[in-house]
C-alpha cells in the first residue's frame, strides 16, 4: 500500500472553485428527481458540494475524507465532517438516501478499488459516482480506470447503472467536464421499481457503458495518457497554482 498522499490547501482551493457551479447544477437535477433528505459525500474535501446540497434543501448532508483536510477550512459545520482513511473499509453506522463520490477513486491505491465501492454501497441504495478515466490527468491519479471497470465493481454488489446525469449535463457549460462526462447513477437492484421513470429509462446494460466527451476532452486524454503519474502530477500542480494566483489577483483588483 502506498504512503498516504497529502493534498495542499492550494489543491482544495482549486477544486472548490471549479466544483461550486457544478454542484449547483447537480442539485437542481437530482434533488427534485430523487428527493433525498440525506446525502453522504465520500471524498468531500472541504465540503463545497455538501454546502450546495444543503442550499438546495437536503436536510442532512455529511462528508468524509482523509485527515489531510483542515477542519478550520471546512464549508460545513465540523460535526458534519468525519476524517476517515478511504483506502480501507469504513462504516458510519447508518444509511443515507444518496451517497456521492466525485473524482475520488482515482486517488486511491488500485488495490483499494473493491473496498472503496463496498464502502460506498454500504451507506446507500443510490450512489452518484464519477472517477477519472485513463488519460484524464490530475494530481496523484494513481488509479484511473474505465467507466466499464467501475460498472463491473458496482454490478458485483447488485447495483445497476443509469445514465440520467450524463444525458442531462452533457452540454451544460456550468458543469466541469470530469463531472458531466464521468458521472453515473448506480441503484441497488431491489429498489429499481421505485426509481422515477425518467431514471429507469436511462438504464445502461451490463458491459455496455460508453465513454463520452467533446473534442477537447478527447484530445486532453490522448496527450496525457502516455505520461507517467509523476509527470502528470507536476503538470496538474503547476496548472492549479497558476490558476489560483490569477484568481487571487483578480479578486484583489475588485477590492481596490
Secondary structure, 3 states (H helix, E strand, C coil): CCCCCCCCHHHHHHHHHHHHHHHHHHHHHHHHHHCCCEEEEECCCCCHHHHHHHHCCCCEEEEEECCCCCHHHCCCCHHHEEECCCCCCCCCCCCCCEEEEECCHHHCCHHHHHHHHHHHHCCCCEEEEECCCCCCCCCCCCCCCCHHHHHHHHHCCCEEEECHHHHHHCCCCCCCHHHHHHCEEEEEHHHHHHCCHHHHCCEECCCCCCCCCCHHHHHHHHHHHCCCHHHHHHHHHHHHHHHHHHHHHHHHHHHC
